[in-house]
Amino acid sequence: MNSKPVDALPEVQGDMRHAMAQDATWRTDGAIHILARYGEIVGVIERIPDSLPQKYGAIQRAILKRSYYVAYFIQEPERSPFLTVLDGRRSPTDIRRIVNTRRRSPHPSSL
């Protein structure tokens, strides 16, 4: 088993605000719903990150259940940082560009 802590790049906070606002437009509990799905997927990544598929090279993908959102993360020796949480209906080209840009940018660890 390869369990390790999960953290997120600072940009993920903006991704989550956008997701919560978008879901709130069509669900009365939209913000709470997305936060709950995010919490669930963080738990899965903490416990069993190797069970999730690789999507763009070493970058792995985790689908937030019962939502349109997908989290992208990469495993490092001591942690698994989230790179982004995006609407999975976006153009695959846009998703790949965002994920690769964030992967290459130097970021401090954040919780």
C-alpha positions in Angstrom: 0.0 0.0 0.0 1.3 3.5 -0.9 -0.7 5.7 1.4 0.5 9.3 1.9 -0.9 12.7 2.7 -2.8 14.7 0.1 -2.4 18.5 -0.3 -3.4 20.9 -2.9 -1.8 23.7 -4.9 -3.1 27.1 -4.0 -4.9 27.3 -7.3 -7.2 24.4 -6.3 -8.9 26.7 -3.8 -10.1 28.8 -6.8 -11.1 25.7 -8.7 -13.2 24.6 -5.8 -14.9 28.0 -5.4 -15.8 27.9 -9.1 -17.2 24.3 -8.7 -19.2 25.2 -5.7 -20.7 28.3 -7.3 -21.5 26.4 -10.5 -23.2 23.5 -8.6 -25.1 26.0 -6.5 -26.8 27.3 -9.6 -28.7 24.0 -10.2 -28.6 22.3 -6.7 -29.8 23.9 -3.5 -27.0 22.0 -1.7 -24.5 22.5 -4.5 -21.6 23.9 -2.5 -22.0 21.3 0.2 -22.3 18.5 -2.4 -19.0 19.4 -4.1 -17.2 19.7 -0.8 -18.4 16.3 0.3 -17.3 14.7 -3.0 -13.9 16.4 -2.7 -13.6 15.1 0.9 -14.4 11.6 -0.3 -11.8 11.6 -3.1 -9.1 13.0 -0.8 -9.7 10.0 1.4 -9.4 7.6 -1.5 -6.2 9.3 -2.7 -4.7 9.2 0.8 -5.4 5.5 1.3 -4.9 4.0 -2.2 -3.5 6.5 -4.8 -2.1 3.7 -6.9 -5.7 2.5 -7.6 -6.5 5.5 -9.7 -5.6 5.7 -13.4 -2.9 7.7 -14.9 -4.2 10.2 -17.5 -1.4 12.4 -18.7 1.9 10.6 -18.1 2.4 10.5 -14.3 -0.6 12.7 -13.7 -3.5 10.7 -12.3 -7.2 11.3 -12.4 -9.9 10.9 -9.8 -13.6 11.5 -10.6 -15.7 13.2 -7.9 -18.7 10.9 -7.8 -22.1 12.2 -8.7 -20.7 15.4 -10.1 -19.1 16.7 -13.3 -15.8 17.3 -11.6 -12.5 15.5 -12.0 -9.4 16.0 -9.8 -5.9 15.6 -11.2 -3.0 14.8 -8.9 0.5 13.5 -9.1 2.3 11.3 -6.6 5.5 12.6 -5.1 7.7 10.6 -2.6 6.2 12.1 0.5 2.8 13.4 -0.7 0.1 13.5 -3.4 -0.6 17.1 -4.4 -3.8 18.0 -6.2 -3.0 20.0 -9.4 -6.5 21.0 -10.3 -10.2 20.2 -10.0 -12.0 20.9 -13.2 -15.3 20.3 -14.9 -14.8 17.1 -16.8 -16.9 18.4 -19.7 -14.2 20.9 -20.7 -12.2 20.4 -23.8 -9.5 17.7 -23.3 -7.0 20.1 -24.8 -7.9 22.7 -22.2 -7.6 20.2 -19.4 -4.3 18.9 -20.6 -2.9 22.5 -20.9 -4.0 23.5 -17.4 -2.8 20.3 -15.8 0.6 20.4 -17.5 1.1 24.1 -16.7 0.4 23.6 -13.0 2.6 20.5 -12.9 5.6 22.5 -14.2 5.1 25.5 -12.0 7.0 25.5 -8.7 4.6 25.7 -5.8 5.1 25.4 -2.1 3.2 22.7 -0.2 -0.1 23.8 1.1 -2.9 22.2 3.0 
